[in-house]
């Protein structure tokens, strides 16, 4: 058992052995069905009273014994100066994160770093807060500690599922920046001007989004939403729940204000392209509907709707479009703009290798960003199956996977060629001059 403190590990392990009435790691693992254990990663949420709230795999009711065991483990350490943070169960790492009345648990057999799993648990917690607000969560459990939160989250599980699934295959959340859709600068600029010209008084933010990728964003000059808040919003927009029709829903942005709601209008205006309008006025639905109609009319007049649909259909760039043979996948993060783009994976890369490469990216980024006063700048990682490079400078971060047989000199040449291409394409890759008012 490991709670993040070297001296504590032996002592807490002894407690588990000396007191058999407390569930051990092995007992917790044995409560899971064969189907549940077949998945490499799990995220679970329960209340401080042990009531099941959410699990990505399996059924909350069937996992109630596991939830109770987790609640008992956390409670048994609650009176200590530093609570239990993680434990091991065979090949699995189990990480805990507690926030007020909610207990969150991540289980992984992929050798994920503890810090990485805890960061992802915090995102899952933020997604729940975005649906309910922290103020509402706190009030509910102050009044009824054994309240079944599934009553309020019913119908939104797909939104949390969407986030959890993305965490497994997308580096964007770990990068803490916005993914952007590659498109011609002139098209992006024109769409932004349309949003600005049709902004109703009650509108705070307007954005066009395609599959979690930002096309453009209209915002006040002196205010901006935090990337993590936009990640939560984009994940919601990408859910099937919002795939058709018009939607007007309250959304809490935890980094903006975790105590209250803003109100969000969501409507897809082209295949794979959503218009998202954010207002502080709960009664401005009709104003948002009129805004959508005017925006669509303006875009249609210039044939921009079809051009947006065409850009969305491309999704991510293919590695071969960068003109560098041997590249399997790449992420590039622009530090100044706090934006990034990533290519899709080469067709020959299967799901297992894709997840392994993403996991390697995450681990290497932790090494670089947690390096203290002398952080690592370049890491070349090679094993029997994968070859990966992580590189950071004062202006960018880059993560690239190449053919396993490629040597380090060839990889550096490849990356330098990519950096030259990015420099030429910057205006098309990123939202360089977003409209503001």
VOGU-3710 file (C-alpha; in Angstrom, 3 decimals, decimal comma):
1> xxxxxxxxxx> 0,000/0,000/0,000  1,322/3,417/-0,948  -0,155/6,686/0,202  2,517/8,866/-1,391  4,644/9,011/1,773  7,515/6,531/1,931  7,433/6,153/5,715  3,683/5,675/5,826  3,610/2,777/3,347  4,925/0,089/5,729
11> xxxxxxxxxx> 2,808/1,292/8,634  -0,470/1,345/6,713  0,251/-2,087/5,252  0,683/-3,416/8,764  -2,642/-1,934/9,829  -4,401/-3,820/7,018  -2,809/-7,087/8,170  -3,424/-6,636/11,874  -7,109/-5,745/11,525  -8,829/-8,418/9,395
21> xxxxxxxxxx> -12,214/-6,741/9,604  -10,912/-4,027/7,291  -11,008/-4,946/3,566  -7,602/-5,647/2,044  -6,529/-4,883/-1,529  -6,937/-8,546/-2,473  -10,468/-8,679/-1,074  -11,466/-5,553/-2,984  -10,088/-6,981/-6,219  -11,964/-10,221/-5,746
31> xxxxxxxxxx> -15,329/-8,457/-5,632  -15,172/-7,630/-9,335  -16,745/-9,740/-12,068  -14,673/-11,287/-14,848  -16,174/-8,827/-17,330  -15,312/-5,862/-15,115  -11,762/-7,111/-14,642  -11,293/-7,478/-18,404  -11,006/-3,699/-18,761  -7,628/-2,104/-18,151
41> xxxxxxxxxx> -8,871/1,102/-16,499  -11,838/1,941/-14,289  -13,218/5,126/-12,807  -15,734/4,883/-9,989  -17,544/7,491/-7,926  -19,357/6,995/-4,634  -20,616/9,168/-1,832  -18,908/9,432/1,551  -21,717/7,206/2,867  -20,716/4,453/0,418
51> xxxxxxxxxx> -23,608/4,987/-2,001  -22,656/4,125/-5,619  -22,832/7,068/-8,033  -20,980/6,155/-11,216  -18,860/3,490/-12,874  -17,745/3,376/-16,484  -17,865/-0,422/-16,690  -20,341/-2,689/-14,971  -23,416/-1,706/-13,003  -23,287/0,532/-9,935
61> xxxxxxxxxx> -25,730/-1,696/-8,044  -23,702/-4,849/-8,768  -20,577/-3,063/-7,547  -22,176/-1,888/-4,305  -19,994/-4,251/-2,234  -16,903/-2,813/-3,887  -18,148/0,715/-3,213  -18,704/-0,141/0,456  -15,205/-1,604/0,702  -13,717/1,554/-0,824
71> xxxxxxxxxx> -15,695/3,711/1,598  -14,381/1,620/4,503  -10,771/1,923/3,316  -10,975/5,691/2,963  -12,786/6,115/6,281  -10,245/3,976/8,129  -7,544/6,522/7,271  -9,664/9,669/7,582  -8,456/10,389/11,111  -4,820/10,498/10,041
81> xxxxxxxxxx> -2,957/13,663/9,148  -2,663/12,630/5,506  -5,374/10,332/4,061  -4,835/7,223/1,974  -3,859/8,175/-1,552  -3,180/4,908/-3,340  -2,680/1,190/-2,938  -1,630/-1,810/-5,011  -3,572/-4,983/-5,777  -1,412/-7,346/-7,792
91> xxxxxxxxxx> -0,722/-5,652/-11,127  -3,301/-2,951/-10,462  -2,729/0,540/-9,152  -5,656/1,965/-7,160  -5,756/5,730/-6,668  -8,161/7,628/-4,431  -9,357/11,200/-4,693  -11,775/12,712/-2,201  -13,549/16,031/-2,509  -16,245/16,944/-0,022
101> xxxxxxxxxx> -19,019/14,336/-0,088  -17,631/12,507/-3,136  -15,069/9,709/-3,174  -13,486/8,884/-6,544  -11,454/5,834/-7,399  -9,256/4,933/-10,381  -8,088/1,369/-11,004  -5,476/0,663/-13,666  -3,325/-2,298/-14,696  -1,379/-0,236/-17,259
111> xxxxxxxxxx> 1,297/1,055/-14,913  -0,240/4,553/-14,950  1,539/7,015/-12,638  -0,434/7,846/-9,514  -0,312/11,581/-10,217  -1,703/11,073/-13,700  -4,654/9,014/-12,452  -5,407/11,547/-9,728  -5,436/14,372/-12,275  -7,924/12,385/-14,357
121> xxxxxxxxxx> -10,099/11,750/-11,301  -10,174/15,498/-10,716  -11,475/15,946/-14,267  -14,227/13,382/-13,639  -15,126/15,247/-10,450  -15,208/18,531/-12,367  -17,531/16,975/-14,956  -19,977/16,049/-12,185  -19,685/19,553/-10,735  -20,389/21,000/-14,198
131> xxxxxxxxxx> -23,728/19,174/-14,163  -24,777/20,020/-10,586  -22,498/22,813/-9,201  -20,405/22,372/-6,080  -22,888/24,394/-4,040  -25,727/22,007/-4,882  -23,590/18,949/-4,191  -22,577/20,267/-0,780  -26,123/21,236/0,185  -27,594/17,878/-0,855
141> xxxxxxxxxx> -25,222/15,829/1,282  -25,387/18,195/4,218  -29,128/17,569/4,331  -29,004/13,820/3,562  -25,638/12,100/3,837  -26,981/8,871/2,282  -28,644/10,583/-0,700  -28,556/8,605/-3,967  -26,995/11,115/-6,382  -27,947/8,979/-9,380
151> xxxxxxxxxx> -31,414/10,511/-9,081  -29,969/13,840/-10,218  -27,345/12,505/-12,627  -29,781/10,243/-14,462  -29,488/10,756/-18,212  -26,063/12,393/-17,986  -23,998/9,218/-17,555  -23,192/9,307/-21,279  -21,491/12,673/-20,821  -19,206/11,276/-18,112
161> xxxxxxxxxx> -18,627/8,151/-20,220  -17,572/10,394/-23,099  -14,974/12,093/-20,900  -13,614/8,852/-19,424  -13,251/7,246/-22,858  -11,442/10,302/-24,217  -9,010/10,322/-21,302  -7,810/6,907/-22,431  -6,996/7,820/-26,042  -6,488/11,605/-26,119
171> xxxxxxxxxx> -3,495/13,522/-24,758  -5,366/16,834/-24,954  -6,680/16,730/-21,377  -3,196/16,118/-19,972  -1,772/18,956/-22,095  -4,209/21,452/-20,548  -4,736/23,200/-23,874  -7,439/23,397/-26,530  -7,454/21,136/-29,551  -7,997/23,063/-32,781
181> xxxxxxxxxx> -9,382/22,047/-36,156  -7,008/22,436/-39,092  -8,650/24,711/-41,671  -7,883/27,642/-43,917  -7,207/30,854/-41,995  -9,616/32,819/-44,206  -12,477/30,449/-43,344  -11,797/30,598/-39,615  -11,571/34,402/-39,721  -14,849/34,723/-41,645
191> xxxxxxxxxx> -16,717/32,490/-39,200  -15,378/34,564/-36,310  -16,547/37,795/-37,912  -20,030/36,356/-38,380  -20,224/35,452/-34,690  -19,093/38,929/-33,699  -21,557/40,692/-36,000  -24,521/38,635/-34,739  -23,777/38,748/-31,010  -26,891/39,469/-28,896
201> xxxxxxxxxx> -26,441/41,554/-25,742  -26,993/38,597/-23,430  -24,227/36,519/-25,041  -20,983/35,993/-23,109  -19,153/33,461/-25,266  -19,773/31,948/-28,682  -17,827/29,130/-30,237  -17,914/26,746/-33,139  -16,733/23,232/-32,257  -16,147/20,037/-34,223
211> xxxxxxxxxx> -15,508/16,751/-32,409  -13,828/18,389/-29,399  -11,824/20,662/-31,731  -12,174/24,429/-31,648  -12,944/26,280/-34,877  -13,204/29,744/-33,345  -14,144/31,411/-30,074  -15,761/34,789/-29,410  -15,124/36,148/-25,909  -14,956/39,379/-23,882
221> xxxxxxxxxx> -11,615/41,168/-24,202  -10,801/40,948/-20,505  -12,197/37,517/-19,713  -11,624/33,993/-20,939  -12,763/30,534/-19,932  -10,137/28,152/-18,589  -9,138/25,350/-20,997  -10,257/22,694/-18,492  -13,743/24,251/-18,386  -13,869/24,221/-22,176
231> xxxxxxxxxx> -12,720/20,577/-22,211  -15,747/19,699/-20,073  -18,040/21,708/-22,309  -16,670/20,226/-25,537  -16,984/16,717/-24,119  -20,621/17,472/-23,349  -21,233/18,865/-26,833  -19,716/15,728/-28,396  -22,168/13,503/-26,518  -24,959/11,871/-28,517
241> xxxxxxxxxx> -27,440/13,607/-26,240  -26,851/16,863/-28,126  -26,434/15,440/-31,627  -29,747/16,767/-32,968  -32,165/19,603/-32,286  -31,647/22,678/-30,129  -30,583/22,397/-26,510  -30,654/24,933/-23,691  -28,981/23,624/-20,563  -27,415/24,978/-17,362
251> xxxxxxxxxx> -23,698/24,266/-17,111  -21,331/24,979/-14,237  -17,785/25,937/-15,225  -15,767/24,910/-12,133  -12,719/27,091/-12,847  -14,946/30,059/-13,675  -17,408/29,695/-10,769  -18,101/26,337/-9,138  -21,020/27,731/-7,163  -23,426/28,576/-9,978
261> xxxxxxxxxx> -24,546/28,008/-13,538  -24,142/29,686/-16,854  -26,607/28,697/-19,565  -25,498/27,047/-22,778  -27,239/26,797/-26,149  -26,066/23,893/-28,339  -27,108/23,229/-31,930  -25,367/21,462/-34,801  -25,339/23,776/-37,821  -23,551/21,397/-40,218
271> xxxxxxxxxx> -22,461/17,760/-40,247  -20,132/17,417/-37,273  -20,116/21,175/-36,531  -21,790/22,612/-33,424  -22,610/26,210/-32,539  -22,259/26,788/-28,787  -23,555/29,976/-27,177  -23,025/30,814/-23,496  -25,121/33,319/-21,542  -25,593/34,320/-17,910
281> xxxxxxxxxx> -29,290/34,958/-18,581  -31,403/31,844/-18,086  -34,261/33,450/-20,033  -32,288/34,148/-23,212  -33,099/30,945/-25,099  -35,093/32,720/-27,805  -32,325/35,316/-28,212  -29,860/32,439/-28,719  -32,207/30,780/-31,235  -32,422/34,016/-33,227
291> xxxxxxxxxx> -28,642/34,336/-33,055  -28,280/30,837/-34,495  -30,667/31,620/-37,359  -28,801/34,797/-38,268  -25,401/33,125/-38,019  -26,562/30,259/-40,238  -28,043/32,683/-42,783  -24,771/34,612/-42,977  -22,687/31,448/-43,252  -24,973/29,997/-45,932
301> xxxxxxxxxx> -24,830/33,195/-47,963  -21,059/32,781/-48,342  -21,225/28,984/-48,738  -19,365/28,671/-45,445  -21,630/25,976/-43,982  -20,471/23,419/-46,534  -16,854/24,502/-46,139  -17,153/23,989/-42,382  -18,668/20,548/-42,931  -15,821/19,671/-45,307
311> xxxxxxxxxx> -13,212/20,793/-42,756  -14,940/18,789/-40,013  -15,058/15,684/-42,210  -11,235/15,663/-42,355  -11,118/15,333/-38,572  -7,452/15,086/-37,604  -4,633/15,289/-40,115  -3,106/12,020/-41,247  0,659/11,650/-40,522  1,438/11,345/-44,246
321> xxxxxxxxxx> -0,026/14,830/-44,795  2,986/16,241/-42,943  5,300/14,742/-45,550  7,533/12,794/-43,141  7,621/9,007/-43,729  7,899/6,933/-40,575  5,732/9,185/-38,373  3,031/7,205/-36,552  1,438/10,071/-34,619  2,261/13,522/-33,251
331> xxxxxxxxxx> 1,001/16,147/-30,804  2,192/19,754/-30,855  1,274/22,214/-28,091  1,619/25,956/-28,673  2,479/27,360/-25,234  1,603/30,997/-25,941  -1,810/30,285/-27,459  -2,512/27,387/-25,039  -3,695/25,366/-28,034  -2,557/22,126/-29,604
341> xxxxxxxxxx> -3,145/19,901/-32,570  -2,617/16,190/-32,964  -2,530/13,966/-35,989  -4,526/10,772/-36,176  -2,616/7,514/-35,784  -1,120/5,761/-38,794  -3,543/3,127/-40,087  -1,255/0,231/-39,112  -1,398/1,185/-35,397  -3,915/-0,977/-33,526
351> xxxxxxxxxx> -5,921/0,058/-30,451  -3,518/-1,561/-27,979  -0,490/0,242/-29,432  -2,406/3,513/-29,613  -3,267/3,368/-25,911  0,290/2,353/-25,076  1,731/5,320/-26,981  -0,704/7,778/-25,377  0,235/6,380/-21,969  3,923/6,846/-22,805
361> xxxxxxxxxx> 3,277/10,461/-23,829  1,611/11,113/-20,483  4,455/9,568/-18,521  7,122/11,482/-20,436  5,241/14,735/-19,966  5,211/14,190/-16,211  8,987/13,748/-16,305  9,411/16,991/-18,249  6,932/19,206/-16,411  7,846/17,980/-12,910
371> xxxxxxxxxx> 11,566/18,354/-13,358  12,036/21,160/-10,824  14,489/23,952/-11,592  16,191/21,913/-14,332  13,397/20,166/-16,205  14,239/17,718/-18,951  14,007/19,219/-22,438  14,237/16,154/-24,658  13,417/12,535/-23,837  14,015/9,745/-26,325
381> xxxxxxxxxx> 12,166/6,586/-25,309  12,632/3,270/-27,055  11,475/-0,251/-26,249  10,820/-3,416/-28,233  7,496/-2,128/-29,573  7,571/1,689/-29,519  9,871/4,630/-30,182  8,721/7,980/-28,809  10,243/11,462/-28,507  9,131/14,183/-26,088
391> xxxxxxxxxx> 10,556/17,666/-26,596  9,802/20,974/-24,964  11,173/24,450/-25,542  10,139/27,881/-24,293  7,467/28,054/-27,002  6,202/24,522/-27,621  5,806/20,932/-26,462  6,027/18,094/-28,950  5,300/14,374/-28,599  5,941/12,043/-31,520
401> xxxxxxxxxx> 5,804/8,293/-32,115  7,734/6,821/-35,036  8,449/3,418/-36,538  10,243/1,338/-33,848  13,277/0,807/-36,078  14,014/4,547/-36,454  17,226/5,692/-34,750  17,476/8,865/-32,706  19,275/10,940/-35,379  16,645/10,101/-37,977
411> xxxxxxxxxx> 13,918/10,944/-35,506  15,427/14,342/-34,738  15,594/15,104/-38,470  11,966/14,047/-38,836  10,853/16,272/-35,969  12,779/19,269/-37,325  11,010/18,810/-40,661  7,672/18,742/-38,816  8,550/21,924/-36,909  9,302/23,704/-40,189
421> xxxxxxxxxx> 5,934/22,568/-41,553  4,130/23,770/-38,407  5,800/27,177/-38,655  4,460/27,567/-42,200  0,987/26,289/-41,298  0,545/28,041/-37,939  -2,270/30,337/-39,092  -4,231/27,317/-40,333  -3,481/25,037/-37,402  -4,402/27,419/-34,573
431> xxxxxxx> -6,917/30,094/-33,639  -4,399/32,913/-33,849  -6,658/36,004/-33,761  -9,943/35,033/-32,088  -12,683/37,690/-32,228  -13,443/39,621/-29,035  -15,755/42,411/-27,935
//
